[in-house]
């Protein structure tokens, strides 16, 4: 994933550095004056938890390691963009996110073993962002985004009581997003690759002292790195 992102960034930078003569034909000139427009989003994500151990972890002699794992997922979304001024837009980008934030444990009791707890999420994410965009350089533009989001986990296990080895996660989370991207103007659409971080503010862990894998965890905060492709019209 990181190699893919590296080559994608190199590609967009090289295209942006093309001579002005290669970009004399300005596409979609009328688009800059549109009060609003829409699009779709396709994305890949790498997600994990920022983990804080509980005092019970230090006192435990049965679980020696509790660490987060980074895993890959994907996003599907819609995009609505409203023009505020020449360089500022308001953007709403609701998405359906498929992510997995797994945890790794090393047990010493009842026998030495490695355990991976899979915490799968299907998130409805509602980010509202301010977009700052540069002047057009031929058929390319650079922009940055920053904003807040609300996530609702459709696959939350917070109410499950069947197993004694669960790590329960809350349904709701709030957070912030920040990133940057490029807009490439073609004759009939805009191709916009984007990189961003999408992190949660709150502790989504539902602590339960009766669950051994949950008892050694004090706090879990969501962390996500996202590479998106926006197709806008």
N, C-alpha and C positions, 0 to 999 in steps of 0.2 A: 504493500500500500504506500509506504513512504517513498519507494523508488518511483512509483507511478505519479505521486504528487510532485516529486522533484522534477521529473521530465515534463509534466504538464506546466509547471511554473516556468521552466526554461523556455518552453514553446511560446507561451503567451508573452513573455518578455521579448523574445526575438521578433515576434510579429509586431509588437508595439514599437520596435526600433526600426522597422522598415522605412526606407526613404519616403519623403513626402510625395515624390512623383508616383510611387507605387500605390498611393492612396488618394489620387486626385478625384476619383469618382465617389462622391459622397452618397451613401445609401441612407434611405429613410430620414431625410432632412426634416420632414414635417413632424417626426416623432418627438423631437425635443420640446415641442410646444403642446403636446397632448396633456390634458389635465389629469388623466389616469390611463392605465393600461393593465393587462393581465398576462399571466404566464403559467407555466408548469415547472415543477422542480423534481429532479432526479438526483439522488445523493448516496454516498457511501459514508459510513461513520465508524469511528473507533471509540468505544466507550468503556468506562471502568468506574469504580468507586474510589474515592479518597477515603481511606479507612483509618479510624482512630480506635485504638484498643481500649478496653475497659479495665478497671482495676482487677477484675476477675481473671483476666488473661495473665497478668503478672503472678497471680497466686496459683494458677492452674499448673498441674504437672501432667495433664493428659493431652493437652493441645499445645504444642511447642511453636507452631507457626500459623499465622492467619494473615494472608496477604491478598490484595486485589489482583485480578488478571485483566489484561486488555483483550477485547474481542471485537470482531467486525460485524457490522450490520448495514442496513440500507434504509433510505427514506423515500417517501413519495409525497408530493405536496402541490398545493396551488399557490399562486402569487398574485397579489393585488398591490399596485404601486400608484400613489397619488403625488402629483407634483406640488411642492410647497413654494419653491423658488427656483432660480436658475441652477443652483448647485445643491439644493436639499429636496429630498423626497421623504414621504412617509410610506413605509412598506409593511404589509401584513402577509405572512408566509406560513399559513397553517399546514402541518405535515402529519403524516402517519409514519411513525418511526419504529422499526423492528431492531431491537438492541438486546444484547446479553452482557450483563455485568457480573462475571463469575468471581468466586472467591476460592482461594486455595488454602487448605488446612493440612498440617502434618500432625497426625495423632501418635501418641505413644501408648494409649490405653483404649480398649483392652488388648490391642496388638499394634505394633508399628505399621502405619499405612499412610498413604497420601490420599486426600479426599478433595474433590473439586465440587463445590456447590454451584450449580447453574441457576442463575437468577435471570430469567428471560422476561423481557418487557415488550409490550406493544403500547407505545405512547401516542396519545393525541397531543400534539404540541402546538401552542398558539403564540408565536413570537410577533411582537410589534417593534419595529425598528425605525431608526432615523438613518437615512442614507445620504452620505456626502459624496458628490460626484465631481470629477474634474471636467474641464473643457474637453471637447472632442479633439482627438488627434487623428485626423482623417476619419477612418471608420472604426476607431477604437476609443474607449474611455476607461479610466481607472476609477474605482469607488471604494469607500469604506462604509461599514455599517456598525451600529451599536444599538442595543435595545434590551428589552425585558421579555420574558416568556413565562407561560404557565403550561405545565405538563400534567396530563392525567393518564395513569397507567391502567390500561384495560386488563392486564394480566397480573395485577397485584395479588399477592398471596397473604395479605395482612389478616384476613379473617379465617384462614385455614387452621385447623386444629388436629389434623390427622397424624402428622409425623412429629417425632421428637428431635429431628435433625434439620428443621427448617431455619432459614434466615428470612424473617418477615420484612416486607417492604411496604411503605405507605403508598396510597394511590395518587396523592397530589404532591407537586413540587413546584417551586418558583425558582427563577434563575435569571441569568444575564447572558447575552450573546455579543460577540465582537468579531469582526473579520474584515476581509478585503476581497475584491474581485475585479474582473475585467469584463467589459462589454464589447463585443465585436458585432458591428452592424453589417448585416447582409441585406439583400434586396427586399426580402419579405419578413425577416425575423431577426431577433437579437440572440446571439449565443453568449452566455455569461457564466464562465467558470468562477467559482468562489471558494475561499477557504475561511473557516470560522471555528471559534471555540464556543461551546454551549454548556455552561456550568450551572449547577444548582446551588442555591443559597442554603437550603435547609437540610436538616438531618432526616433522611427517609427511612432510617432503620426503626423498626418497631421492636424495642428490646423486650425480651421475655427471659427471665432468669431460669425458667424451666426447660429451655431449649439450649443444649450444650454448645452448639455452634453460634448461636445468637448471644449467649451469655458473655463471650469473650470480646464482643464488639460493642463499643460505646456509640460510635457515630459513623454513618455512611453518607457521603455527599457525591452526587452524580457528576461525572466529568465526561465530556464528549468532544471529539475533534471531527469536523465534518468537511468533506469535499463535495460541493454541489455543482450541478449543471442546471442553469435556468434557461428556459426557452421562452422568450418574451415577444409580444407582438404589439 
